[in-house]
Amino acid sequence: MKYLEKDNLDELVKEGKHLVDFYAEWCGPCKMMSPVLENLEDKIDIIKVDIDKFENLTLKYRIMSVPTLIFFVDGKKEEELIGFRTEEDLEEIINNL
């Protein structure tokens, strides 16, 4: 799992399959998502984006609620989920990408 440190998300997701987790430190459901995402690290590249540090990305991707999970394949947004999701829900999406 990578934490976005500079504004290079487009570069990071341009090749391969990625799950981008838009989260906030103060968000309870985001904290509940962390262990679920840790269990999926061997199945997909996970990038965490702190919405308070990257407001420009929050606006670009129209993030209104956290957690918001966006799945990318070769730079193209394939799926977007809002709110807490189970590991099984996410695995099903990953398997269908």
C-alpha positions as CSV (number, residue, x, y, z in Angstrom):
1,M,0.0,0.0,0.0
2,K,1.4,3.4,-1.0
3,Y,0.4,6.8,0.4
4,L,0.4,9.5,-2.2
5,E,3.2,11.9,-1.3
6,K,3.1,14.2,-4.3
7,D,0.6,15.1,-7.0
8,N,1.4,12.3,-9.4
9,L,-1.7,10.1,-9.2
10,D,-2.2,10.1,-13.0
11,E,1.3,8.9,-13.5
12,L,1.0,6.1,-10.9
13,V,-2.3,4.6,-12.4
14,K,-1.5,4.9,-16.1
15,E,-0.4,1.2,-16.4
16,G,-1.8,-1.8,-14.7
17,K,-4.6,-2.3,-12.1
18,H,-4.9,0.1,-9.2
19,L,-7.3,0.7,-6.3
20,V,-7.2,4.3,-5.1
21,D,-8.5,5.0,-1.6
22,F,-9.6,8.6,-1.0
23,Y,-9.6,8.9,2.7
24,A,-9.3,11.3,5.7
25,E,-7.5,10.9,9.0
26,W,-10.6,12.0,10.9
27,C,-12.9,9.5,9.1
28,G,-14.2,6.5,11.1
29,P,-15.2,4.4,8.2
30,C,-11.9,5.1,6.5
31,K,-10.1,3.7,9.5
32,M,-12.3,0.6,9.3
33,M,-11.3,0.2,5.6
34,S,-7.6,0.1,6.3
35,P,-7.4,-3.6,7.5
36,V,-9.6,-4.7,4.6
37,L,-7.3,-3.0,2.1
38,E,-4.3,-4.5,3.8
39,N,-5.7,-7.9,3.1
40,L,-6.0,-7.1,-0.6
41,E,-2.4,-5.8,-1.1
42,D,-1.3,-9.0,-2.9
43,K,-4.2,-8.8,-5.4
44,I,-4.0,-5.2,-6.6
45,D,-1.8,-2.1,-6.2
46,I,-3.4,0.2,-3.6
47,I,-2.8,3.9,-3.4
48,K,-4.1,6.0,-0.5
49,V,-4.9,9.7,-1.1
50,D,-5.5,12.0,1.9
51,I,-8.3,14.3,0.7
52,D,-7.1,17.1,3.1
53,K,-3.6,17.1,1.6
54,F,-4.6,16.7,-2.1
55,E,-7.7,19.0,-2.5
56,N,-7.0,19.3,-6.2
57,L,-7.5,15.6,-6.7
58,T,-10.5,15.7,-4.4
59,L,-12.0,18.2,-6.8
60,K,-10.8,16.5,-10.0
61,Y,-12.4,13.2,-9.1
62,R,-15.5,14.9,-7.4
63,I,-15.0,13.2,-4.1
64,M,-17.9,14.1,-1.9
65,S,-17.7,11.4,0.8
66,V,-15.0,9.3,2.2
67,P,-13.9,6.6,1.9
68,T,-14.3,6.7,-1.9
69,L,-12.6,3.8,-3.7
70,I,-11.8,4.1,-7.4
71,F,-10.5,1.2,-9.5
72,F,-8.3,2.1,-12.4
73,V,-7.1,-0.1,-15.3
74,D,-4.4,1.4,-17.5
75,G,-5.3,4.9,-16.4
76,K,-9.0,4.5,-17.0
77,K,-11.5,4.7,-14.2
78,E,-13.5,1.4,-14.2
79,E,-15.4,1.5,-10.9
80,E,-16.2,3.8,-8.0
81,L,-17.5,2.9,-4.6
82,I,-18.4,5.1,-1.7
83,G,-18.4,4.1,1.9
84,F,-17.2,1.0,3.8
85,R,-17.0,-2.2,1.7
86,T,-16.2,-5.8,2.7
87,E,-13.2,-7.6,1.5
88,E,-15.5,-10.0,-0.4
89,D,-17.1,-7.1,-2.2
90,L,-13.7,-5.7,-3.3
91,E,-12.3,-9.1,-4.3
92,E,-15.3,-9.6,-6.6
93,I,-14.6,-6.3,-8.3
94,I,-10.8,-7.0,-8.6
95,N,-11.5,-10.4,-10.1
96,N,-13.8,-8.8,-12.7
97,L,-11.4,-6.0,-13.8
